[in-house]
Amino acid sequence: MILDQISNARLYYPLHPGIRRAFEYIDQIDTAVLPAGRYEIEGDMYALVQEYQTKLKEQGFWEAHRRYTDLQYVVQGAECMGYANIHHLRAGEYDPARDFLPLDGTGDVFTLQAGCFVLLNPEDAHMPGLAIGSPAPARKIVVKIPVNWE
């Protein structure tokens, strides 16, 4: 997991060509006004523009992915997010059609403010969209970066 401000995105370009392309995509769009929805980027890489109310921790759930690294960038609002290595949680049944692995257990929580991003690899279980105190509106862009993207 990597947590940083979007202004430092260039520091992470050398990690993987897909990560660089994901940050370049975010830099090319108007993140404040692009309508919510799914946007194809290149190959199997795509972005999800999400607008939602953050939720209470009791409503959250652990998830991980096998085929994608998530770049989650908070554009407006803020949220807490749970984090744990998947090896510290109990795995449910993986759904390959949705690239979704449900997990159960406990982990840590951190805050994502507007202007911050987190990179989550397949071993990084996460519980996104949690409220800081009470539910509030948030806008986030999630870029799904194929692990095998070249």
TORKOL-4160 file (C-alpha; in steps of 0.2 Angstrom, whole numbers, padded with zeros to 4 digits, m for minus):
150
<pt num="1" X="0000" Y="0000" Z="0000"/>
<pt num="2" X="0006" Y="0018" Z="m0004"/>
<pt num="3" X="m0003" Y="0033" Z="0003"/>
<pt num="4" X="0002" Y="0050" Z="m0003"/>
<pt num="5" X="m0004" Y="0067" Z="m0010"/>
<pt num="6" X="m0008" Y="0068" Z="m0029"/>
<pt num="7" X="0005" Y="0082" Z="m0031"/>
<pt num="8" X="0018" Y="0068" Z="m0028"/>
<pt num="9" X="0011" Y="0056" Z="m0041"/>
<pt num="10" X="0027" Y="0058" Z="m0052"/>
<pt num="11" X="0037" Y="0049" Z="m0038"/>
<pt num="12" X="0028" Y="0033" Z="m0042"/>
<pt num="13" X="0029" Y="0033" Z="m0061"/>
<pt num="14" X="0045" Y="0021" Z="m0061"/>
<pt num="15" X="0035" Y="0008" Z="m0051"/>
<pt num="16" X="0025" Y="0001" Z="m0065"/>
<pt num="17" X="0020" Y="0008" Z="m0083"/>
<pt num="18" X="0002" Y="0005" Z="m0078"/>
<pt num="19" X="0003" Y="0016" Z="m0063"/>
<pt num="20" X="0011" Y="0030" Z="m0073"/>
<pt num="21" X="m0003" Y="0029" Z="m0086"/>
<pt num="22" X="m0016" Y="0029" Z="m0072"/>
<pt num="23" X="m0009" Y="0045" Z="m0065"/>
<pt num="24" X="m0008" Y="0053" Z="m0082"/>
<pt num="25" X="m0026" Y="0049" Z="m0085"/>
<pt num="26" X="m0031" Y="0058" Z="m0069"/>
<pt num="27" X="m0020" Y="0073" Z="m0074"/>
<pt num="28" X="m0029" Y="0074" Z="m0091"/>
<pt num="29" X="m0047" Y="0074" Z="m0085"/>
<pt num="30" X="m0057" Y="0087" Z="m0075"/>
<pt num="31" X="m0059" Y="0077" Z="m0060"/>
<pt num="32" X="m0072" Y="0089" Z="m0052"/>
<pt num="33" X="m0085" Y="0088" Z="m0066"/>
<pt num="34" X="m0083" Y="0071" Z="m0075"/>
<pt num="35" X="m0099" Y="0062" Z="m0073"/>
<pt num="36" X="m0100" Y="0047" Z="m0062"/>
<pt num="37" X="m0098" Y="0031" Z="m0071"/>
<pt num="38" X="m0085" Y="0019" Z="m0079"/>
<pt num="39" X="m0072" Y="0026" Z="m0092"/>
<pt num="40" X="m0061" Y="0015" Z="m0102"/>
<pt num="41" X="m0043" Y="0021" Z="m0102"/>
<pt num="42" X="m0032" Y="0008" Z="m0112"/>
<pt num="43" X="m0032" Y="m0011" Z="m0114"/>
<pt num="44" X="m0040" Y="m0018" Z="m0098"/>
<pt num="45" X="m0037" Y="m0002" Z="m0088"/>
<pt num="46" X="m0052" Y="0008" Z="m0083"/>
<pt num="47" X="m0058" Y="0022" Z="m0071"/>
<pt num="48" X="m0073" Y="0022" Z="m0060"/>
<pt num="49" X="m0079" Y="0040" Z="m0055"/>
<pt num="50" X="m0089" Y="0038" Z="m0039"/>
<pt num="51" X="m0100" Y="0050" Z="m0029"/>
<pt num="52" X="m0107" Y="0043" Z="m0013"/>
<pt num="53" X="m0111" Y="0045" Z="0005"/>
<pt num="54" X="m0098" Y="0038" Z="0016"/>
<pt num="55" X="m0104" Y="0024" Z="0028"/>
<pt num="56" X="m0102" Y="0019" Z="0046"/>
<pt num="57" X="m0089" Y="0006" Z="0049"/>
<pt num="58" X="m0102" Y="m0006" Z="0054"/>
<pt num="59" X="m0108" Y="m0005" Z="0036"/>
<pt num="60" X="m0091" Y="m0008" Z="0028"/>
<pt num="61" X="m0083" Y="m0024" Z="0022"/>
<pt num="62" X="m0066" Y="m0030" Z="0018"/>
<pt num="63" X="m0061" Y="m0033" Z="0000"/>
<pt num="64" X="m0046" Y="m0037" Z="m0011"/>
<pt num="65" X="m0043" Y="m0040" Z="m0029"/>
<pt num="66" X="m0032" Y="m0052" Z="m0039"/>
<pt num="67" X="m0031" Y="m0045" Z="m0056"/>
<pt num="68" X="m0030" Y="m0027" Z="m0052"/>
<pt num="69" X="m0021" Y="m0014" Z="m0042"/>
<pt num="70" X="m0032" Y="0000" Z="m0036"/>
<pt num="71" X="m0027" Y="0018" Z="m0037"/>
<pt num="72" X="m0040" Y="0027" Z="m0027"/>
<pt num="73" X="m0040" Y="0046" Z="m0027"/>
<pt num="74" X="m0051" Y="0057" Z="m0017"/>
<pt num="75" X="m0057" Y="0072" Z="m0026"/>
<pt num="76" X="m0069" Y="0080" Z="m0014"/>
<pt num="77" X="m0073" Y="0076" Z="0004"/>
<pt num="78" X="m0064" Y="0063" Z="0014"/>
<pt num="79" X="m0066" Y="0046" Z="0020"/>
<pt num="80" X="m0058" Y="0033" Z="0032"/>
<pt num="81" X="m0052" Y="0017" Z="0024"/>
<pt num="82" X="m0048" Y="0000" Z="0033"/>
<pt num="83" X="m0032" Y="m0008" Z="0028"/>
<pt num="84" X="m0024" Y="m0026" Z="0032"/>
<pt num="85" X="m0013" Y="m0038" Z="0023"/>
<pt num="86" X="m0024" Y="m0052" Z="0016"/>
<pt num="87" X="m0014" Y="m0065" Z="0025"/>
<pt num="88" X="m0020" Y="m0057" Z="0042"/>
<pt num="89" X="m0039" Y="m0060" Z="0037"/>
<pt num="90" X="m0050" Y="m0074" Z="0033"/>
<pt num="91" X="m0054" Y="m0076" Z="0015"/>
<pt num="92" X="m0071" Y="m0079" Z="0008"/>
<pt num="93" X="m0074" Y="m0086" Z="m0010"/>
<pt num="94" X="m0066" Y="m0076" Z="m0024"/>
<pt num="95" X="m0078" Y="m0070" Z="m0038"/>
<pt num="96" X="m0067" Y="m0070" Z="m0054"/>
<pt num="97" X="m0081" Y="m0061" Z="m0064"/>
<pt num="98" X="m0080" Y="m0046" Z="m0052"/>
<pt num="99" X="m0062" Y="m0049" Z="m0047"/>
<pt num="100" X="m0069" Y="m0048" Z="m0029"/>
<pt num="101" X="m0062" Y="m0057" Z="m0014"/>
<pt num="102" X="m0072" Y="m0054" Z="0002"/>
<pt num="103" X="m0062" Y="m0055" Z="0018"/>
<pt num="104" X="m0066" Y="m0055" Z="0037"/>
<pt num="105" X="m0056" Y="m0049" Z="0052"/>
<pt num="106" X="m0049" Y="m0033" Z="0059"/>
<pt num="107" X="m0036" Y="m0021" Z="0052"/>
<pt num="108" X="m0030" Y="m0003" Z="0054"/>
<pt num="109" X="m0039" Y="0013" Z="0048"/>
<pt num="110" X="m0032" Y="0028" Z="0040"/>
<pt num="111" X="m0039" Y="0044" Z="0033"/>
<pt num="112" X="m0040" Y="0050" Z="0014"/>
<pt num="113" X="m0042" Y="0068" Z="0013"/>
<pt num="114" X="m0046" Y="0077" Z="m0004"/>
<pt num="115" X="m0031" Y="0078" Z="m0014"/>
<pt num="116" X="m0024" Y="0061" Z="m0008"/>
<pt num="117" X="m0023" Y="0044" Z="m0016"/>
<pt num="118" X="m0019" Y="0026" Z="m0010"/>
<pt num="119" X="m0012" Y="0012" Z="m0021"/>
<pt num="120" X="m0018" Y="m0005" Z="m0016"/>
<pt num="121" X="m0010" Y="m0021" Z="m0023"/>
<pt num="122" X="m0018" Y="m0038" Z="m0023"/>
<pt num="123" X="m0011" Y="m0042" Z="m0006"/>
<pt num="124" X="m0019" Y="m0026" Z="0001"/>
<pt num="125" X="m0036" Y="m0029" Z="0009"/>
<pt num="126" X="m0046" Y="m0013" Z="0010"/>
<pt num="127" X="m0063" Y="m0007" Z="0017"/>
<pt num="128" X="m0066" Y="0009" Z="0008"/>
<pt num="129" X="m0079" Y="0023" Z="0010"/>
<pt num="130" X="m0080" Y="0024" Z="0029"/>
<pt num="131" X="m0087" Y="0040" Z="0037"/>
<pt num="132" X="m0076" Y="0051" Z="0047"/>
<pt num="133" X="m0088" Y="0053" Z="0062"/>
<pt num="134" X="m0105" Y="0054" Z="0052"/>
<pt num="135" X="m0109" Y="0050" Z="0034"/>
<pt num="136" X="m0104" Y="0064" Z="0022"/>
<pt num="137" X="m0103" Y="0066" Z="0003"/>
<pt num="138" X="m0087" Y="0061" Z="m0006"/>
<pt num="139" X="m0081" Y="0060" Z="m0024"/>
<pt num="140" X="m0067" Y="0048" Z="m0029"/>
<pt num="141" X="m0059" Y="0041" Z="m0044"/>
<pt num="142" X="m0054" Y="0023" Z="m0044"/>
<pt num="143" X="m0042" Y="0018" Z="m0058"/>
<pt num="144" X="m0041" Y="m0001" Z="m0060"/>
<pt num="145" X="m0024" Y="m0005" Z="m0066"/>
<pt num="146" X="m0021" Y="m0023" Z="m0072"/>
<pt num="147" X="m0007" Y="m0032" Z="m0063"/>
<pt num="148" X="m0001" Y="m0039" Z="m0080"/>
<pt num="149" X="m0003" Y="m0022" Z="m0089"/>
<pt num="150" X="0012" Y="m0018" Z="m0100"/>
